[in-house]
Structure formats: structure tokens, C-alpha cells
Amino acid sequence: MKPGQQGVIMISFLLLVTVLTIGVGAFYAFASADFSASLRNEYLHQSFYMAEAGVDQGIVQLSKGILTQNISGTLNAVSYQGSYQVTCAPCTGASNETLTSTGTVTISGTNYSRTVRVVVKRSPAYTATAAVAISGVASTNGNVTVDGRDHDSNGNLTGAPGLPGIATSTNTFMQGGSSKVGGNGLAPANPASPGSYQLNAPALPSTPEGILGVPDGSLDAYKTSTPPATPFSNQIIYLTTSWNSVDFNGSSGVLICHNADGTAVLQNIHGNFKGLIITDDLIHINGDASLLGTVVGMKTGGVTLGNGSGQVNYSSQTMSNLPIARYTVSSWEDVRNDLL
Amino acid sequence: MSGMISYRVHLFLGGWLVCHLLAASVLFSAEAGSRDFDAKQQSLMNRTRAYELRLQDMHEMAGLDPDRTFALLVSIIKDPEDNLPIKYEAAHQLFELNSIRAKTLFQDLLETREADPVARRIALEGLFDGKSGPWPEKFGKILADPGEDPAIRQYLLGRYARDSQDPSKLNRLREFASSKSETPGFRMNALFWLEDLQDNDFVNEQTHKILNDPKENVELRKNATLIAGRMAQKEKAKDSS
């Protein structure tokens, strides 16, 4: 090699090192940016899950009739924690409610947020199958009248055929005394028209929670062993003991009378009630008693309606206005505020 | 002369034209009526359509073409998928359209055990709606048949107890109430009707038999207790007066 050519090699080597350094640096810069983007994406996913949790919380509260316009909460997930803020509008228990939920996770002092907006549609918590749905043998006595035709919330017939008056999971309906049963557009009669009641109806769930389609334990907050003062208005009452000499006195809402043994009884009933009654057994609907809505008798041994001259009338309008309802998502929007 | 001929020709042509126009308008209105009927038919047979709208179509179709409407209503009653209230309305409408044909149809349905049970129940009630004569013998056979649809038997039992002038009515009801080969529901319903007919001695005796037999059906015993309570109240009221 000639002495004058040694510099060329040196320069070539330095150029190569420079190019390699720039390349590796660019690669590291790219990898670092990608890593940051991945982390940011993960945090946004986490905040999205927080927002979804907020929506779920909003739906749960609406279903229980808790009408709170602003709901907030924190969640500790396995590897991260965050919070949600939900606004509910109009939050009146309307047929359509809008929940706007923002989930946030805070990492090293930086907030990552995502907002979702859902419209939820209200429907009755319990899909009534009859004015009186009974697990066991159905018996009517005295002058009790059961009418499955549809009534409005004032007790007037709407003209719609409605439902069967009585649905029993057995093949036996004992119609005694001067009791009358109507439904499916047919006026109450004795003997009841075979079309006005249903034998061999599908079996009812074995718990009130099952009947209302809510998870076990979700109604525990309403449980009480003391009969409520009447009148109560649009409330959920879960009585775990029998209630004798019931005077509804114009009460409304959801009344559950059930215990683990299935022996809780509503007995000697007077006064007016609007809403849903779920009870193990129901005995003696007396003369001035008027139940508007739906009654569910869970006792598998059989439920005897009557001996009095009260009445049970089905009302879809009353069922739609219960303090407990089912909300299902009818539209969902990811606001994607991270892209703004 | 030629003017006279020309006048007659014009008169003839005018008459010819008017006749054709009249015939065309009759045909057109008949076709329009048929199109209207077809549209209503589609609407009536649509099970998902609102009950009130289907009912309205049913009444309008009956006015447009009773014969075709009759056939459609029969298919509604026999359709196991269709809903009950519209079937009852269809049965009612059948009687209004042609009571003799409706009665024959209902009798056929009731006598066909394999037919849709709901259609048979509607047919039974349809026959009672149009019944003006004595208690038909065939109803008695159905009543005595334990293999029959329980809802049909229960309804017949009630109508028999309430409306029949049969001199052996009480005895038959007593047989039903005391026969252990009958279902508890049927026995109880027979006993309820005997209570209603104030056959007090038999009802007292039968309720005590049921209550004293621990092997009897629980629901039967429960309702027998209620009857016994009512009977005791009646006795008490009688004594006090």
C-alpha cells in the first residue's frame, strides 16, 4: 500500500462508523417512539375499560331506580388503577337514557382518558306472562276476580287483549266459589274460558332475583324482616317473613315476600296496590283489595287466590313504570377524544 | 235522409262507447276491490302486525268478500303459531259470516282429537256461543272422557253444572267429585260446582272424607278446608237468623 492511500481507508472507516451510528440511533429513536406509543395505547385501553365500567355502573344504578346524574368511582385492576366519571341524562327513568362515561388512568402524573357515550333503553324488569303467574296448582275461591286483559295505570281497560288471567306450571286450575277469571281479550267468567288461563306454563325461576333477571344477591340491600309502613310509593320492598293483615293503602312499587324455605305468605290483603308482587304464597285477597299489575306466586305446592272478593288486574303500563327495570344498550359511541 | 243516417250512426257509436266505458269501469272497480282485499289479506295474515290493525283488516275483509274471508279465518284458527286473542276474534267473526258453516267447522274440530288443542277449545266455546238448543249429547261424552284436554273438560263441567237441565246432573257431578280415578283438579271443580248448587249434605260429607284421608291430594285437601269453612259459616248464619 502506498503511503498516500492510508487516509482513504481511515475516512472510509469513519464514514461507515458514522452511517452505522446514525442508523442505529434512528433505529433506537424509532423503537423508543414505538414503545411510547404502545404504552400510550395500553393506557388508553385501560382508560377505555374504566369508561366501560362506568357505563356498567350507570346501567346497574338505573336498573335499581337510583337516578343519580353524576356517578363516579375508582377501580383497582390487577396491574393498574383508574377512575370513571359518568353523567346520566335526563336521568328521570325515561324510556331512553344517555350515559356519557369518561375513564381515566394516571401514569407518572399524566392523565390518559377515553370517553364513551351509550344510549340505553328501558324495558320492564319482569316480562309478565299472566296477571297471576303461579308455579304450582292455581286455585281461586270466593268472589275474587282475576283479569289478564290490559288495564291502564288507573285501572281502566285499554282495549288490548293483554295476557292470560292465570298461568300455572301445572295442569291444574281449581276455580271455586264465584271467582271469575278472564284474559287474552276474554272477559272474566265462571267457568273461565279455556283461553283465559294457561295450564302447563313454563316453570318460574326459583328466586325473586331469577324472576327479575338480576344476579343473586343484588336485591339484598332491600331485604327486611319488618313489614313496611303503608302506603309506600314506587319502592322496592323485599320482605323475608310472612305479612298478615296486609293493608296496602294505595302503595306502589315492587313487593317481594320470600324466604329461603319458600314459606313467606301475604295473607288477608286489603287496599290498593299498583306494581309487581312476588310472593311464596298469597291467601285471602279480601273485598276491598285491588291489585293492579302482576302477581307471581312462587310456591310450588300451589297458591290459593281468594277467599274474598278482591281483584287482580293486569296492567302493562304499571309494569313499565316499576322502580326496577331492565336497561339494554341501544346505541354505543366511542368518542375517541384521544385523537382530538 | 243522409243526416238521419248520420245521426243514427252517431247514436249507435255513442251507445257502444258508453256501454264499453261502463263495463270497463265495473271491471276496474272489481279489480281494485280484489287488490284491496289482497293487501288486507297480507296484513291480516302477518302475525307480527299489531292486534288492533289485524282486527280492523278482518272486519273490512268480511265486508269485501265474505267467502274468501271465511276461509282465511279458518286458517287463522287452525294455525298453532298465531296468537290466541286474534283466534277468538276470528271464531266470533266466523259465526257472524255464516253461523251454519261455522257450527259445522267447530263440531268437526271438536271431534278431531288430533287437532290443535287451542283450536278445539275455541271451537267448543264457539259452539256454546251459537247454541240455543238443549245440552248436546256429544258434550256429555267429552265430559265423561278422562283422556280429554283438561281445559276443555273443565269448561264443559262448568257449563254443564250451570246451564244443563239434565235431571241426573247432581248425580253425575257427585260421581265426578268422589271418583278417585279423576284428576284432583276435576274432582275439586265438581265439588265447587256442587257447593254452588247448594248440594250441602253431599258437599259436607265429601269434604270431610277428603280431609280425613291423609293420602288425598294436598291441594284437594287445602281447598276442601276452605269449603268446610264456608259451609260452617253458612250453618252459623242460618242458626243465628
Interface residues (C-beta under 8 A of the other chain):
Chain A: G136 V137 S139 N141 G159 A160 P161 N171 T172 F173 M174 Q175 G176 G177 S178 N184 G185 L186 N190 P191 A192 S193 P194 G195 Y197 L199 G301 G302 T304 N307
Chain B: Y51 E52 L84 P85 K87 Y88 E89 V118 R121 I122 L124 E125 D149 P150 A151 I152 Q154 Y155 L157 G158 R159 R162 T183 P184 G185 M188 N189 F192 E195 D196 V218 E219 K222 N223 L226 I227 G229 R230
